[in-house]
């Protein structure tokens, strides 16, 4: 039970913080009028749909990492993270090309009566955010990796960093350059969040490879002794 709560509570905090940061952005966006809200909201829906492959990669990696961490195969974890990061980068490039090409038609297809302003707002946001999809993919990869090895501190810290950057960027940049300032809130938050979880991965997996293997061997030896003791009874 303690191990489950050790993972579940930080994950619930992460989702709560993410929801709060999105609420801040939406609140700032609402102050700019109906057409801005419509264009921005539709763009977010397209982005959520388009980035599902990046999310799926991170979730798939979580199982892979957990299994290999339990077996003490840190080299396989590092190799899996490296290959998944490369695949995430390639997917980000494909998504960027697709959205740049079909962004405006996609936004128009979601609106019964599209206006030039709402379509332009949505397309502008997408043209900015697509340049940062790689960082979003890195968040999914490194967060799931750290959670799978029982290191939730950096993912939680990443969530609070994202909240701070999103809130600051949405409020301050919107005051400085208008509604387009909101478009930089999530991309900048992704950069900050990705930096935090990358540091966590480097310190807890990449740099501690030999120590993790030694800990696994020690635990395996303890388990063998306990098993032998039970069999001798």
ROMARFI-499567 format. One record per residue (C-alpha): x, y, z; residue number from 0; chain. Coordinates in steps of 0.25 Angstrom, whole numbers, plus 5000, padded with zeros to 4 digits. Example, Ala and Ser with C-alpha at 12.3 -4.5 7.8 and 13.67 -1.06 7.14 Angstrom:
2
{X:5049; Y:4982; Z:5031; seq:0; mol:A};
{X:5055; Y:4996; Z:5029; seq:1; mol:A};
***
This chain:
233
{X:5000; Y:5000; Z:5000; seq:0; mol:A};
{X:5011; Y:5010; Z:5004; seq:1; mol:A};
{X:5018; Y:5007; Z:4990; seq:2; mol:A};
{X:5005; Y:5010; Z:4983; seq:3; mol:A};
{X:5003; Y:5023; Z:4990; seq:4; mol:A};
{X:5017; Y:5027; Z:4988; seq:5; mol:A};
{X:5014; Y:5027; Z:4973; seq:6; mol:A};
{X:4999; Y:5030; Z:4973; seq:7; mol:A};
{X:4999; Y:5043; Z:4981; seq:8; mol:A};
{X:5010; Y:5050; Z:4973; seq:9; mol:A};
{X:5003; Y:5046; Z:4960; seq:10; mol:A};
{X:4990; Y:5052; Z:4966; seq:11; mol:A};
{X:4997; Y:5065; Z:4970; seq:12; mol:A};
{X:5003; Y:5066; Z:4955; seq:13; mol:A};
{X:4989; Y:5065; Z:4949; seq:14; mol:A};
{X:4984; Y:5075; Z:4959; seq:15; mol:A};
{X:4995; Y:5085; Z:4956; seq:16; mol:A};
{X:4993; Y:5083; Z:4941; seq:17; mol:A};
{X:4978; Y:5086; Z:4942; seq:18; mol:A};
{X:4981; Y:5098; Z:4950; seq:19; mol:A};
{X:4991; Y:5104; Z:4940; seq:20; mol:A};
{X:4981; Y:5101; Z:4928; seq:21; mol:A};
{X:4970; Y:5109; Z:4936; seq:22; mol:A};
{X:4980; Y:5121; Z:4938; seq:23; mol:A};
{X:4982; Y:5121; Z:4923; seq:24; mol:A};
{X:4967; Y:5120; Z:4920; seq:25; mol:A};
{X:4964; Y:5131; Z:4929; seq:26; mol:A};
{X:4974; Y:5140; Z:4923; seq:27; mol:A};
{X:4969; Y:5136; Z:4909; seq:28; mol:A};
{X:4954; Y:5139; Z:4913; seq:29; mol:A};
{X:4958; Y:5154; Z:4914; seq:30; mol:A};
{X:4960; Y:5155; Z:4899; seq:31; mol:A};
{X:4947; Y:5152; Z:4894; seq:32; mol:A};
{X:4939; Y:5141; Z:4887; seq:33; mol:A};
{X:4946; Y:5140; Z:4874; seq:34; mol:A};
{X:4960; Y:5138; Z:4881; seq:35; mol:A};
{X:4954; Y:5128; Z:4891; seq:36; mol:A};
{X:4948; Y:5120; Z:4880; seq:37; mol:A};
{X:4961; Y:5120; Z:4871; seq:38; mol:A};
{X:4970; Y:5117; Z:4883; seq:39; mol:A};
{X:4960; Y:5106; Z:4889; seq:40; mol:A};
{X:4959; Y:5099; Z:4875; seq:41; mol:A};
{X:4975; Y:5099; Z:4873; seq:42; mol:A};
{X:4976; Y:5093; Z:4887; seq:43; mol:A};
{X:4967; Y:5081; Z:4883; seq:44; mol:A};
{X:4975; Y:5079; Z:4871; seq:45; mol:A};
{X:4988; Y:5079; Z:4878; seq:46; mol:A};
{X:4982; Y:5069; Z:4889; seq:47; mol:A};
{X:4978; Y:5060; Z:4878; seq:48; mol:A};
{X:4991; Y:5062; Z:4870; seq:49; mol:A};
{X:5001; Y:5059; Z:4882; seq:50; mol:A};
{X:4994; Y:5046; Z:4886; seq:51; mol:A};
{X:5005; Y:5038; Z:4879; seq:52; mol:A};
{X:5015; Y:5045; Z:4888; seq:53; mol:A};
{X:5007; Y:5042; Z:4900; seq:54; mol:A};
{X:5006; Y:5028; Z:4896; seq:55; mol:A};
{X:5021; Y:5026; Z:4895; seq:56; mol:A};
{X:5023; Y:5031; Z:4909; seq:57; mol:A};
{X:5012; Y:5022; Z:4915; seq:58; mol:A};
{X:5018; Y:5010; Z:4907; seq:59; mol:A};
{X:5032; Y:5013; Z:4912; seq:60; mol:A};
{X:5027; Y:5013; Z:4926; seq:61; mol:A};
{X:5024; Y:4998; Z:4926; seq:62; mol:A};
{X:5037; Y:4995; Z:4919; seq:63; mol:A};
{X:5045; Y:5003; Z:4929; seq:64; mol:A};
{X:5038; Y:4997; Z:4941; seq:65; mol:A};
{X:5041; Y:4983; Z:4936; seq:66; mol:A};
{X:5056; Y:4985; Z:4933; seq:67; mol:A};
{X:5058; Y:4993; Z:4946; seq:68; mol:A};
{X:5052; Y:4981; Z:4954; seq:69; mol:A};
{X:5062; Y:4972; Z:4947; seq:70; mol:A};
{X:5074; Y:4982; Z:4949; seq:71; mol:A};
{X:5076; Y:4984; Z:4934; seq:72; mol:A};
{X:5079; Y:4999; Z:4934; seq:73; mol:A};
{X:5086; Y:4998; Z:4921; seq:74; mol:A};
{X:5073; Y:4994; Z:4914; seq:75; mol:A};
{X:5066; Y:5005; Z:4921; seq:76; mol:A};
{X:5076; Y:5016; Z:4916; seq:77; mol:A};
{X:5076; Y:5009; Z:4902; seq:78; mol:A};
{X:5060; Y:5009; Z:4902; seq:79; mol:A};
{X:5060; Y:5024; Z:4906; seq:80; mol:A};
{X:5070; Y:5028; Z:4895; seq:81; mol:A};
{X:5062; Y:5021; Z:4884; seq:82; mol:A};
{X:5049; Y:5026; Z:4889; seq:83; mol:A};
{X:5054; Y:5040; Z:4889; seq:84; mol:A};
{X:5058; Y:5039; Z:4875; seq:85; mol:A};
{X:5045; Y:5033; Z:4871; seq:86; mol:A};
{X:5038; Y:5044; Z:4879; seq:87; mol:A};
{X:5046; Y:5055; Z:4871; seq:88; mol:A};
{X:5043; Y:5048; Z:4858; seq:89; mol:A};
{X:5028; Y:5048; Z:4861; seq:90; mol:A};
{X:5029; Y:5063; Z:4865; seq:91; mol:A};
{X:5035; Y:5067; Z:4852; seq:92; mol:A};
{X:5024; Y:5059; Z:4845; seq:93; mol:A};
{X:5013; Y:5066; Z:4853; seq:94; mol:A};
{X:5019; Y:5079; Z:4851; seq:95; mol:A};
{X:5019; Y:5078; Z:4836; seq:96; mol:A};
{X:5005; Y:5073; Z:4836; seq:97; mol:A};
{X:5000; Y:5084; Z:4845; seq:98; mol:A};
{X:5007; Y:5095; Z:4837; seq:99; mol:A};
{X:5001; Y:5089; Z:4824; seq:100; mol:A};
{X:4987; Y:5086; Z:4829; seq:101; mol:A};
{X:4985; Y:5095; Z:4841; seq:102; mol:A};
{X:4976; Y:5105; Z:4836; seq:103; mol:A};
{X:4966; Y:5095; Z:4829; seq:104; mol:A};
{X:4966; Y:5087; Z:4841; seq:105; mol:A};
{X:4962; Y:5099; Z:4850; seq:106; mol:A};
{X:4951; Y:5103; Z:4840; seq:107; mol:A};
{X:4946; Y:5089; Z:4839; seq:108; mol:A};
{X:4942; Y:5090; Z:4854; seq:109; mol:A};
{X:4935; Y:5102; Z:4853; seq:110; mol:A};
{X:4921; Y:5103; Z:4847; seq:111; mol:A};
{X:4923; Y:5118; Z:4843; seq:112; mol:A};
{X:4938; Y:5120; Z:4843; seq:113; mol:A};
{X:4943; Y:5135; Z:4844; seq:114; mol:A};
{X:4956; Y:5140; Z:4838; seq:115; mol:A};
{X:4960; Y:5144; Z:4852; seq:116; mol:A};
{X:4957; Y:5131; Z:4859; seq:117; mol:A};
{X:4964; Y:5123; Z:4849; seq:118; mol:A};
{X:4976; Y:5132; Z:4849; seq:119; mol:A};
{X:4977; Y:5131; Z:4864; seq:120; mol:A};
{X:4976; Y:5116; Z:4864; seq:121; mol:A};
{X:4986; Y:5115; Z:4853; seq:122; mol:A};
{X:4996; Y:5125; Z:4859; seq:123; mol:A};
{X:4996; Y:5117; Z:4872; seq:124; mol:A};
{X:4998; Y:5104; Z:4865; seq:125; mol:A};
{X:5010; Y:5110; Z:4857; seq:126; mol:A};
{X:5017; Y:5114; Z:4870; seq:127; mol:A};
{X:5014; Y:5102; Z:4879; seq:128; mol:A};
{X:5018; Y:5091; Z:4868; seq:129; mol:A};
{X:5033; Y:5096; Z:4869; seq:130; mol:A};
{X:5033; Y:5091; Z:4884; seq:131; mol:A};
{X:5026; Y:5078; Z:4882; seq:132; mol:A};
{X:5039; Y:5071; Z:4884; seq:133; mol:A};
{X:5040; Y:5077; Z:4898; seq:134; mol:A};
{X:5026; Y:5072; Z:4901; seq:135; mol:A};
{X:5030; Y:5058; Z:4897; seq:136; mol:A};
{X:5042; Y:5058; Z:4906; seq:137; mol:A};
{X:5033; Y:5062; Z:4918; seq:138; mol:A};
{X:5025; Y:5049; Z:4915; seq:139; mol:A};
{X:5037; Y:5041; Z:4913; seq:140; mol:A};
{X:5045; Y:5045; Z:4925; seq:141; mol:A};
{X:5033; Y:5047; Z:4935; seq:142; mol:A};
{X:5029; Y:5032; Z:4932; seq:143; mol:A};
{X:5043; Y:5027; Z:4933; seq:144; mol:A};
{X:5045; Y:5034; Z:4947; seq:145; mol:A};
{X:5031; Y:5029; Z:4952; seq:146; mol:A};
{X:5034; Y:5015; Z:4948; seq:147; mol:A};
{X:5047; Y:5014; Z:4956; seq:148; mol:A};
{X:5040; Y:5021; Z:4968; seq:149; mol:A};
{X:5046; Y:5035; Z:4967; seq:150; mol:A};
{X:5033; Y:5044; Z:4967; seq:151; mol:A};
{X:5040; Y:5056; Z:4972; seq:152; mol:A};
{X:5045; Y:5062; Z:4959; seq:153; mol:A};
{X:5032; Y:5059; Z:4952; seq:154; mol:A};
{X:5024; Y:5067; Z:4963; seq:155; mol:A};
{X:5035; Y:5078; Z:4963; seq:156; mol:A};
{X:5033; Y:5079; Z:4948; seq:157; mol:A};
{X:5018; Y:5080; Z:4949; seq:158; mol:A};
{X:5020; Y:5092; Z:4958; seq:159; mol:A};
{X:5030; Y:5098; Z:4949; seq:160; mol:A};
{X:5021; Y:5097; Z:4938; seq:161; mol:A};
{X:5010; Y:5104; Z:4946; seq:162; mol:A};
{X:5019; Y:5115; Z:4949; seq:163; mol:A};
{X:5024; Y:5118; Z:4935; seq:164; mol:A};
{X:5010; Y:5116; Z:4929; seq:165; mol:A};
{X:5004; Y:5126; Z:4939; seq:166; mol:A};
{X:5015; Y:5136; Z:4938; seq:167; mol:A};
{X:5015; Y:5135; Z:4923; seq:168; mol:A};
{X:5000; Y:5136; Z:4921; seq:169; mol:A};
{X:4998; Y:5148; Z:4930; seq:170; mol:A};
{X:5011; Y:5156; Z:4927; seq:171; mol:A};
{X:5012; Y:5153; Z:4912; seq:172; mol:A};
{X:4998; Y:5156; Z:4910; seq:173; mol:A};
{X:4999; Y:5169; Z:4916; seq:174; mol:A};
{X:5011; Y:5172; Z:4908; seq:175; mol:A};
{X:5008; Y:5167; Z:4894; seq:176; mol:A};
{X:4993; Y:5164; Z:4894; seq:177; mol:A};
{X:4986; Y:5151; Z:4893; seq:178; mol:A};
{X:4998; Y:5145; Z:4885; seq:179; mol:A};
{X:5005; Y:5145; Z:4898; seq:180; mol:A};
{X:4996; Y:5134; Z:4903; seq:181; mol:A};
{X:5002; Y:5125; Z:4891; seq:182; mol:A};
{X:5015; Y:5124; Z:4897; seq:183; mol:A};
{X:5011; Y:5120; Z:4911; seq:184; mol:A};
{X:5010; Y:5105; Z:4909; seq:185; mol:A};
{X:5022; Y:5104; Z:4900; seq:186; mol:A};
{X:5031; Y:5111; Z:4910; seq:187; mol:A};
{X:5025; Y:5103; Z:4921; seq:188; mol:A};
{X:5029; Y:5090; Z:4913; seq:189; mol:A};
{X:5043; Y:5095; Z:4912; seq:190; mol:A};
{X:5044; Y:5097; Z:4927; seq:191; mol:A};
{X:5037; Y:5084; Z:4930; seq:192; mol:A};
{X:5046; Y:5076; Z:4921; seq:193; mol:A};
{X:5058; Y:5082; Z:4927; seq:194; mol:A};
{X:5055; Y:5078; Z:4941; seq:195; mol:A};
{X:5051; Y:5063; Z:4938; seq:196; mol:A};
{X:5063; Y:5062; Z:4929; seq:197; mol:A};
{X:5072; Y:5066; Z:4941; seq:198; mol:A};
{X:5064; Y:5056; Z:4949; seq:199; mol:A};
{X:5067; Y:5045; Z:4939; seq:200; mol:A};
{X:5082; Y:5048; Z:4938; seq:201; mol:A};
{X:5084; Y:5048; Z:4953; seq:202; mol:A};
{X:5075; Y:5036; Z:4956; seq:203; mol:A};
{X:5077; Y:5027; Z:4944; seq:204; mol:A};
{X:5089; Y:5031; Z:4935; seq:205; mol:A};
{X:5098; Y:5035; Z:4946; seq:206; mol:A};
{X:5095; Y:5024; Z:4956; seq:207; mol:A};
{X:5095; Y:5012; Z:4946; seq:208; mol:A};
{X:5106; Y:5005; Z:4954; seq:209; mol:A};
{X:5099; Y:5007; Z:4968; seq:210; mol:A};
{X:5086; Y:5003; Z:4963; seq:211; mol:A};
{X:5092; Y:4990; Z:4958; seq:212; mol:A};
{X:5099; Y:4988; Z:4971; seq:213; mol:A};
{X:5086; Y:4990; Z:4979; seq:214; mol:A};
{X:5079; Y:4980; Z:4970; seq:215; mol:A};
{X:5089; Y:4969; Z:4972; seq:216; mol:A};
{X:5089; Y:4972; Z:4987; seq:217; mol:A};
{X:5074; Y:4971; Z:4987; seq:218; mol:A};
{X:5074; Y:4958; Z:4979; seq:219; mol:A};
{X:5084; Y:4952; Z:4988; seq:220; mol:A};
{X:5075; Y:4955; Z:5000; seq:221; mol:A};
{X:5063; Y:4949; Z:4993; seq:222; mol:A};
{X:5070; Y:4936; Z:4990; seq:223; mol:A};
{X:5074; Y:4935; Z:5004; seq:224; mol:A};
{X:5060; Y:4937; Z:5009; seq:225; mol:A};
{X:5055; Y:4927; Z:4999; seq:226; mol:A};
{X:5066; Y:4917; Z:5003; seq:227; mol:A};
{X:5062; Y:4919; Z:5018; seq:228; mol:A};
{X:5047; Y:4917; Z:5015; seq:229; mol:A};
{X:5050; Y:4904; Z:5008; seq:230; mol:A};
{X:5059; Y:4899; Z:5019; seq:231; mol:A};
{X:5047; Y:4900; Z:5029; seq:232; mol:A};
***
